[in-house]
Amino acid sequence: MRRQLLFALAALLTLRPAAAHAQQQPDYLGKSLAAGRPWPPVGTFSILGYDPETGEVGGAVQSRVFSVGNGVLWAEANVGVVATQAIVDVSYGPQALELLRKGMKPADVVKAVWERDPDPQPGQWTKFGRQFAVMDAQGHVAAYTGPKATEWAGDRQGQFCSAQGNILAGPAVVDSMVAAFERTKGQHLSLRLLAALEAGQLAGGDKRGMQSAAMVIVKKDAGVWLHNDVVLRLQVDDAPQPIAELRRLVEKAAEQREMIREWRRKQEEAKKAPAKKP
């Protein structure tokens, strides 16, 4: 009997930290359902970036939400990249790319897309809570953070980059992201975007925690295979350390790029080598 009691006590002590942890987590989904929304508020931080040396443009994102890459990042070679987040209208992505394709400047794109938003759910999903950033294929960028985006929310622009986020620990998140992107010049765009996410997380990140991350980079015909404009498209949909997992994938992609470069180099050398006499 005493032995059974000891086992029961040990089990109870083992469960208590997990229960306490669960009680500490804010009930975002419950609050959303009570407010008439079937989803929790989407807290996210993202970075858009351009590399003038390679002509690549892309973005990366992390959030305490499942599969954040499903709808936040939009990119098209020779056009630009868009991040749409906070009180999201996912159509902002394709709308912005369409206007960039027509030659409109990012600042004008941001203004046009937001102003023509009909605000179909002003009480539950207001357009004044939207947050999105637009970068063209030359690295010009503009962003909007609505006054009703969940605090802390804001955006910062740097040289060929824009960082934006909501439900963040504070402004140091986006400031650190811009600083990290700018000080990693000379590295591949994927590593610069990744450095920005890591810096944002070190500064507090999404104050709810971490769950998913994603990255996309495009350039005309720069992907593997024929007629592929996607240099990189990665998604970590659900992980305890999504940015760390994204780093593993980014480094794996870098290894593959190096292998392809070496193969192409040898192919070129073989073409230049004098033909052997029979």
Secondary structure, 3 states (H helix, E strand, C coil): CHHHHHHHHHHHHHHHHHHHHHHHCCCHHHHHHHCCCCCCCCCEEEEEEEECCCCEEEEEEEECCCCCCCCCEEEECCCEEEEEEECCCCCHHHHHHHHHHCCCCHHHHHHHHHHCCCCCCCCCCCHHHEEEEEEECCCCEEEEECCCCCCCCEEEEECCEEEEEECECCCHHHHHHHHHHHHCCCCCHHHHHHHHHHHHHHCCCECCCCCEEEEEEECCCCCCCCCCCEEEEEEECCCCCHHHHHHHHHHHHHHHHHHHHHHHHHHHHHHHCCCCCC
